[in-house]
Amino acid sequence: MITPQSEAEIVALVKQANEAGQTVRVAGTGHSFVPLCATDGLLLSLDGLQGVVQPHPLPGVGEVTVWAGTKIHQMGDPLWALGWAMANMGDIDRQAIAGAISTGTHGTGQTLGNISTQVTGLRLVIATGEIIDCSPTVEPEIFKTAQVALGALGIITQVTLRLLPAYLLHEKTWVASFDECVACLAEQIQTNRHFEFFWVPNEDVCAMKTLNPTDLVQLPAPPTKPNVTGRLTRYIREERIDRSYRIFPSERNLTFNEMEFAVPAANGFDCLCEIRQLMQTKHSDVLWPIEYRTLAADDLYLSPAYGRATVTISVHQAAELPYQSFFADVEVVFRNHQGRPHWGKIHTHTARDLYALYPMWERFHNVRRRLDPTGRFLNPYLKAIFT
């Protein structure tokens, strides 16, 4: 793997690969569960291109251009120092920003899109070595295609993001029975900027979390813990307030395999219940929780939330345990609910399956073929799901 230290070096390497007939792929932090980056050709790391390129203050909002290899967790402090913060983040912040947007990485909140919807400009090195700048007003068709593109259009070198004034978040977490979660689910989604939960199968409880902007700088008096009986074995309510970029991410210290699908919001709860029943019967040995989040509709060609309000549901299994049978059965459920797979997570969808799920599938590939007619940025995995 080569780690170029400048955009000019990337251009030179791509031109060399083009002359040699080599495939070119870019590795981020390796967070994907599928071989998006694998290649026998030229493998690049963007770790040499990190940090803020230029802030662009605007009235009421802000924009910043960062180098594409910048890790999301490296952006919080510099943006805060400029008075800005990302509008939303996922619950993992280890990814490079280019990798996060290329796979449609997202957080939760029914009014909030994935990280790619925060992008207002991209700079790409395409297969010829040419540099293309794109935005909603400059090469808009390329821009819409590149916002979620799995690295198939070229190498992203710079990303411009729309920001919000720096803000604090108030996090509340608690555990409730599954029935209690069901009873308040719609209300929690409607009344909180961010809401999510994990269903824990061996206890049949839900670990719930809300995040909301706040002007408070410290917590109010601790709430009284209610008396709880029945199947609910524990009731935890914890709160904290901190800078938004410190609240969004969660620690993930265990290794696992993951499958995630985006289903129409109206199907979310039914889909969850079917997976829950599957885990309580055929796959009762799987103890890892299911994650349930919401996502706003968008118009990005390969975004799993394209054209529809969305619920994302994730299933997991410990890395050292077999997952194939469990994931295969769960994927059947997702298919029945018109689920679209997360691009960085395990699935078995083919190009034919994906064509049926994405109204702009051909439009995306028309742009891709125009920018990369020889498939310089396609590895065997991408060829399998794209062609």
C-alpha positions as CSV (number, residue, x, y, z in Angstrom):
1,M,0.0,0.0,0.0
2,I,1.3,3.4,-0.9
3,T,0.6,6.5,1.2
4,P,0.9,9.6,-1.1
5,Q,1.6,12.9,0.6
6,S,-0.1,15.2,-1.8
7,E,-2.8,15.4,-4.4
8,A,-0.1,15.8,-7.1
9,E,1.3,12.5,-6.1
10,I,-2.1,10.8,-6.3
11,V,-2.4,12.2,-9.9
12,A,1.0,10.8,-10.8
13,L,0.2,7.3,-9.3
14,V,-3.2,7.1,-11.1
15,K,-1.6,8.0,-14.4
16,Q,1.1,5.3,-13.8
17,A,-1.6,2.7,-12.9
18,N,-3.6,3.7,-16.1
19,E,-0.5,3.1,-18.2
20,A,0.2,-0.2,-16.5
21,G,-3.5,-1.4,-16.7
22,Q,-3.7,-1.6,-12.9
23,T,-6.8,-1.4,-10.8
24,V,-6.8,1.4,-8.3
25,R,-8.5,1.3,-4.9
26,V,-8.2,3.4,-1.7
27,A,-8.2,2.0,1.8
28,G,-9.6,4.0,4.7
29,T,-9.6,2.6,8.2
30,G,-10.8,-0.9,7.1
31,H,-14.2,-0.6,8.8
32,S,-16.2,-2.2,6.0
33,F,-17.2,-5.8,6.4
34,V,-17.0,-6.5,2.7
35,P,-13.9,-6.3,0.4
36,L,-14.5,-2.9,-1.0
37,C,-10.8,-2.0,-1.0
38,A,-9.2,-5.4,-2.0
39,T,-7.1,-5.2,-5.2
40,D,-4.1,-6.9,-6.8
41,G,-3.4,-3.6,-8.4
42,L,-2.5,-0.2,-6.8
43,L,-3.8,0.2,-3.2
44,L,-3.6,3.7,-1.8
45,S,-4.0,5.1,1.7
46,L,-5.1,8.7,2.2
47,D,-3.5,9.0,5.6
48,G,-1.0,11.5,4.1
49,L,-3.9,13.9,3.3
50,Q,-5.5,14.9,6.6
51,G,-6.7,18.1,8.2
52,V,-8.6,21.3,7.4
53,V,-7.9,22.8,4.0
54,Q,-10.1,25.9,4.3
55,P,-13.1,27.1,6.4
56,H,-15.9,29.0,4.5
57,P,-17.9,30.9,7.0
58,L,-21.5,31.7,5.9
59,P,-24.4,33.5,7.6
60,G,-26.0,31.1,10.1
61,V,-24.2,28.1,8.7
62,G,-20.6,27.2,7.8
63,E,-18.7,25.2,5.4
64,V,-15.3,23.6,5.7
65,T,-13.1,21.8,3.2
66,V,-11.0,18.9,4.6
67,W,-8.6,16.5,3.1
68,A,-10.3,13.2,2.3
69,G,-8.1,11.1,4.6
70,T,-9.1,13.0,7.7
71,K,-10.7,10.7,10.3
72,I,-14.0,11.9,11.6
73,H,-12.7,11.8,15.2
74,Q,-9.9,14.2,14.1
75,M,-12.4,16.9,13.0
76,G,-14.2,17.7,16.2
77,D,-11.7,19.9,18.0
78,P,-10.6,21.9,14.9
79,L,-14.2,22.6,13.8
80,W,-15.2,23.5,17.4
81,A,-12.3,26.0,17.5
82,L,-13.7,27.6,14.4
83,G,-17.2,27.7,16.0
84,W,-18.7,24.9,14.0
85,A,-19.8,21.2,14.3
86,M,-21.1,18.5,12.0
87,A,-24.9,18.3,11.8
88,N,-25.0,14.6,12.6
89,M,-22.5,11.7,13.0
90,G,-22.7,8.0,13.2
91,D,-22.0,6.0,16.4
92,I,-18.5,5.2,15.2
93,D,-16.1,8.0,14.3
94,R,-13.0,6.1,13.3
95,Q,-13.7,6.3,9.6
96,A,-11.9,8.6,7.1
97,I,-14.4,11.2,5.9
98,A,-14.1,10.0,2.3
99,G,-14.8,6.4,3.2
100,A,-17.8,7.4,5.4
101,I,-19.5,9.3,2.6
102,S,-18.6,6.7,0.0
103,T,-20.5,4.0,1.8
104,G,-23.5,6.2,3.0
105,T,-22.5,6.1,6.7
106,H,-25.2,7.6,8.9
107,G,-26.4,8.4,12.4
108,T,-30.0,8.5,13.6
109,G,-32.8,11.1,13.5
110,Q,-35.9,11.1,11.2
111,T,-35.2,14.6,10.0
112,L,-31.5,14.0,9.4
113,G,-29.8,12.5,6.3
114,N,-26.7,10.5,6.2
115,I,-23.2,12.1,6.3
116,S,-23.2,12.4,2.5
117,T,-26.1,14.8,2.6
118,Q,-23.9,17.2,4.5
119,V,-21.5,17.3,1.6
120,T,-21.5,20.5,-0.5
121,G,-18.5,19.8,-2.7
122,L,-16.0,17.1,-3.7
123,R,-12.7,17.1,-5.5
124,L,-11.9,13.9,-7.5
125,V,-9.0,12.4,-9.3
126,I,-10.5,10.4,-12.1
127,A,-9.0,7.5,-14.1
128,T,-7.1,9.7,-16.6
129,G,-5.5,11.6,-13.7
130,E,-7.6,14.7,-14.4
131,I,-8.9,16.6,-11.3
132,I,-12.7,17.3,-11.2
133,D,-14.3,19.7,-8.7
134,C,-18.1,19.1,-8.3
135,S,-20.9,20.6,-6.3
136,P,-24.6,21.3,-6.7
137,T,-23.7,24.1,-9.1
138,V,-20.5,22.7,-10.7
139,E,-20.9,19.4,-12.5
140,P,-24.0,18.7,-10.5
141,E,-24.7,15.3,-12.1
142,I,-21.2,14.1,-11.2
143,F,-21.7,15.5,-7.7
144,K,-24.9,13.7,-7.1
145,T,-23.3,10.5,-8.3
146,A,-20.2,10.9,-6.3
147,Q,-21.8,11.6,-2.9
148,V,-22.3,7.8,-2.4
149,A,-20.1,6.0,-4.9
150,L,-18.0,3.3,-3.1
151,G,-14.9,4.8,-4.7
152,A,-16.0,3.8,-8.2
153,L,-15.8,7.2,-9.8
154,G,-12.3,8.1,-8.7
155,I,-10.3,9.1,-5.7
156,I,-11.8,11.8,-3.5
157,T,-9.1,14.1,-2.3
158,Q,-11.1,16.9,-0.7
159,V,-14.5,17.1,0.9
160,T,-16.5,20.2,1.6
161,L,-19.1,19.9,4.4
162,R,-22.0,22.1,5.5
163,L,-21.8,22.7,9.2
164,L,-23.9,24.0,12.1
165,P,-22.8,26.5,14.8
166,A,-21.1,24.5,17.5
167,Y,-23.6,22.9,19.9
168,L,-23.9,20.7,23.0
169,L,-25.9,17.5,23.1
170,H,-27.9,16.1,26.1
171,E,-27.8,12.3,26.0
172,K,-30.3,10.2,27.9
173,T,-30.0,6.4,28.0
174,W,-32.2,3.9,29.7
175,V,-33.4,0.3,29.5
176,A,-37.0,-0.7,29.0
177,S,-38.9,-3.9,28.3
178,F,-39.7,-4.6,24.6
179,D,-43.3,-3.8,25.2
180,E,-42.5,-0.5,26.9
181,C,-40.3,0.4,23.9
182,V,-43.1,-0.5,21.5
183,A,-45.5,1.7,23.4
184,C,-43.4,4.8,23.2
185,L,-41.5,4.2,19.9
186,A,-43.4,6.6,17.7
187,E,-43.4,9.3,20.3
188,Q,-39.7,9.0,20.9
189,I,-38.9,9.2,17.2
190,Q,-41.2,12.3,16.8
191,T,-40.1,14.3,19.9
192,N,-36.3,13.8,19.8
193,R,-33.7,15.0,17.3
194,H,-32.0,11.7,17.7
195,F,-33.5,8.4,18.9
196,E,-32.2,4.8,18.7
197,F,-32.3,1.6,20.6
198,F,-30.7,-1.8,20.8
199,W,-33.0,-4.8,21.4
200,V,-31.1,-7.3,23.6
201,P,-32.4,-10.8,22.8
202,N,-31.5,-12.8,25.9
203,E,-33.4,-10.4,28.2
204,D,-35.9,-9.1,25.7
205,V,-35.2,-5.5,26.7
206,C,-34.3,-2.4,24.8
207,A,-31.4,-0.2,25.5
208,M,-32.8,3.2,24.5
209,K,-31.0,6.5,23.8
210,T,-32.1,10.1,22.9
211,L,-29.9,13.0,22.0
212,N,-31.0,16.6,21.9
213,P,-29.3,20.0,21.5
214,T,-29.2,21.9,24.8
215,D,-28.2,25.2,26.3
216,L,-27.5,23.6,29.6
217,V,-23.9,23.3,30.6
218,Q,-24.5,20.8,33.3
219,L,-27.0,18.1,34.2
220,P,-30.2,18.8,36.2
221,A,-30.7,16.9,39.4
222,P,-30.7,13.1,38.9
223,P,-34.1,11.6,38.2
224,T,-35.7,9.1,40.6
225,K,-35.3,5.5,39.5
226,P,-38.8,3.9,39.3
227,N,-39.6,0.5,40.8
228,V,-39.7,-2.1,38.1
229,T,-41.1,-5.6,38.2
230,G,-41.7,-8.4,35.8
231,R,-39.4,-9.5,33.1
232,L,-37.4,-6.2,33.2
233,T,-34.3,-7.3,35.2
234,R,-32.8,-3.8,35.4
235,Y,-33.6,-0.2,34.8
236,I,-30.8,2.2,34.1
237,R,-31.2,5.9,33.4
238,E,-28.0,7.8,32.7
239,E,-27.5,11.3,31.3
240,R,-24.6,13.4,30.2
241,I,-24.0,16.7,28.4
242,D,-21.0,17.5,26.2
243,R,-19.9,18.8,22.9
244,S,-21.8,17.1,20.1
245,Y,-18.8,15.4,18.5
246,R,-18.0,13.8,21.9
247,I,-21.6,12.6,22.4
248,F,-22.3,11.0,19.0
249,P,-19.7,8.2,19.0
250,S,-19.8,5.0,21.1
251,E,-17.0,2.8,22.1
252,R,-16.8,-0.5,20.1
253,N,-14.2,-2.7,21.8
254,L,-15.4,-6.1,20.6
255,T,-15.0,-7.5,17.1
256,F,-18.0,-8.7,15.2
257,N,-19.7,-9.2,11.8
258,E,-22.6,-7.0,10.9
259,M,-25.5,-6.9,8.4
260,E,-27.5,-3.7,8.1
261,F,-30.4,-2.9,5.8
262,A,-32.4,0.3,5.2
263,V,-36.2,-0.4,5.0
264,P,-39.1,2.0,4.3
265,A,-39.9,3.7,7.6
266,A,-43.4,2.3,7.5
267,N,-42.0,-1.2,7.5
268,G,-39.4,-0.7,10.2
269,F,-41.3,-2.0,13.2
270,D,-42.8,-5.1,11.4
271,C,-39.4,-5.9,10.0
272,L,-37.9,-5.7,13.5
273,C,-40.6,-8.0,15.0
274,E,-40.0,-10.6,12.3
275,I,-36.3,-10.7,13.1
276,R,-37.0,-10.8,16.8
277,Q,-39.2,-13.8,16.3
278,L,-36.5,-15.4,14.2
279,M,-33.9,-14.9,16.9
280,Q,-36.2,-16.2,19.6
281,T,-36.9,-19.4,17.7
282,K,-34.5,-20.6,15.1
283,H,-31.5,-18.5,16.2
284,S,-31.8,-18.3,20.0
285,D,-28.1,-18.9,20.3
286,V,-27.4,-15.4,18.9
287,L,-27.0,-13.0,21.8
288,W,-25.8,-9.9,20.1
289,P,-28.4,-7.0,20.0
290,I,-30.3,-5.5,17.1
291,E,-29.8,-1.8,16.4
292,Y,-32.8,0.3,15.3
293,R,-32.3,3.8,13.9
294,T,-34.1,6.4,11.7
295,L,-32.9,8.2,8.6
296,A,-34.4,11.0,6.5
297,A,-35.1,10.5,2.8
298,D,-32.6,12.0,0.3
299,D,-31.9,12.2,-3.4
300,L,-28.4,10.7,-3.7
301,Y,-28.4,8.0,-6.4
302,L,-26.9,5.2,-4.4
303,S,-28.0,6.2,-0.9
304,P,-30.0,3.5,0.8
305,A,-32.4,6.3,1.9
306,Y,-33.0,7.4,-1.7
307,G,-36.5,8.7,-2.1
308,R,-38.0,7.3,1.1
309,A,-38.0,7.9,4.9
310,T,-36.0,5.1,6.3
311,V,-35.4,2.8,9.3
312,T,-32.1,1.1,9.4
313,I,-31.8,-2.2,11.3
314,S,-28.5,-3.9,12.1
315,V,-27.8,-7.4,13.2
316,H,-24.5,-8.6,14.6
317,Q,-22.6,-11.7,15.6
318,A,-19.3,-12.1,17.4
319,A,-16.3,-12.3,15.0
320,E,-15.3,-15.7,16.4
321,L,-18.7,-17.3,15.9
322,P,-20.4,-18.5,12.6
323,Y,-22.8,-16.0,11.2
324,Q,-23.7,-17.2,7.7
325,S,-26.9,-19.2,8.5
326,F,-28.2,-16.4,10.8
327,F,-27.5,-13.6,8.4
328,A,-28.9,-15.6,5.5
329,D,-32.3,-16.0,7.3
330,V,-32.3,-12.4,8.3
331,E,-31.6,-11.2,4.8
332,V,-34.7,-13.0,3.6
333,V,-36.7,-10.8,6.0
334,F,-35.0,-7.7,4.8
335,R,-35.7,-8.6,1.2
336,N,-39.4,-9.1,1.9
337,H,-39.4,-5.5,3.2
338,Q,-37.7,-4.0,0.2
339,G,-34.5,-3.4,2.3
340,R,-31.4,-1.9,0.7
341,P,-28.1,-3.2,2.1
342,H,-25.6,-0.9,3.8
343,W,-22.7,-0.7,1.2
344,G,-20.0,-1.4,3.8
345,K,-21.7,-4.4,5.5
346,I,-22.4,-8.0,4.7
347,H,-25.1,-8.9,2.1
348,T,-25.6,-11.2,-0.9
349,H,-27.4,-8.8,-3.2
350,T,-26.5,-9.0,-6.9
351,A,-26.5,-6.3,-9.5
352,R,-30.0,-7.5,-10.6
353,D,-31.3,-7.2,-7.0
354,L,-29.8,-3.7,-6.6
355,Y,-31.2,-2.5,-10.0
356,A,-34.7,-3.3,-8.7
357,L,-34.1,-1.4,-5.5
358,Y,-32.5,1.8,-6.8
359,P,-34.5,4.0,-9.3
360,M,-31.3,5.9,-10.3
361,W,-29.2,2.7,-10.8
362,E,-28.6,3.2,-14.5
363,R,-28.1,6.9,-14.2
364,F,-25.4,6.3,-11.6
365,H,-23.6,3.8,-13.8
366,N,-23.9,6.1,-16.9
367,V,-21.9,8.7,-15.0
368,R,-19.5,6.0,-13.7
369,R,-18.8,4.6,-17.1
370,R,-18.3,8.1,-18.5
371,L,-15.6,8.9,-15.9
372,D,-14.1,5.5,-15.8
373,P,-14.8,3.7,-19.1
374,T,-12.2,0.9,-18.5
375,G,-13.2,0.2,-14.9
376,R,-9.9,1.4,-13.4
377,F,-11.6,1.8,-10.0
378,L,-13.5,-1.5,-10.0
379,N,-12.2,-4.5,-8.1
380,P,-13.8,-8.0,-8.4
381,Y,-16.2,-7.3,-5.6
382,L,-17.6,-4.1,-7.2
383,K,-17.7,-5.8,-10.6
384,A,-19.9,-8.5,-9.0
385,I,-22.4,-6.1,-7.6
386,F,-22.3,-3.5,-10.3
387,T,-22.4,-5.6,-13.5
